[in-house]
Amino acid sequence: YLFHMYVGVRAGGGIGDEIEDPAGDPYEMYRIVFDITFFFFVIVILLAIIQGLIIDAFGELRDQQEQVREDMETKCFICGIGNDYFDTTPHGFETHTLQEHNLANYLFFLMYLINKDETEHT
C-alpha cells in the first residue's frame, strides 16, 4: 500500500504509469477499478485537502498582518492610546506618533543602551 501511495503520487498520471500494462490480464477489470479509485481518493481528494490547508494557513497569516497594520494606523505603538482620543486634542494622532512617540527615537535609544558600556548605565 505504501509503495502504491509513494509511486502513485510521484507519477504524472497516477499509479497506472508505474504498474505493468493490464492487457489480457484476467484481473484487468479490478485493475481499472483500482486505478480509478486511486486517482479519485489520492489525487483528487487528498491533494485538495492538503492544498486547502496550505491556503487556509496563508489566509490566517494575511488576517494577522491586516490586524497588525490596522493597529499601527489606529493606535500609538508606544502608549497604546487610540486615535479617537487624539482626535479631540489640538495636534492630533499624527503629531503624537511622529513627534512625541516616534518609534525611530525609541529604537535609537535602545541601540544606544545596547552599545553603551554596562558600567556607564545609571
Secondary structure, 3 states (H helix, E strand, C coil): CHHHHHHHHHCCCCHHHCCCCCCCCCCHHHHHHHHHHHHHHHHHHHHHHHHHHHHHHHHHHHHHHHHHHHHHHHECCCCCCEHHHHCCCCCHHHHHHHHHCCHHHHHHHHHHHHHCCHHHCC
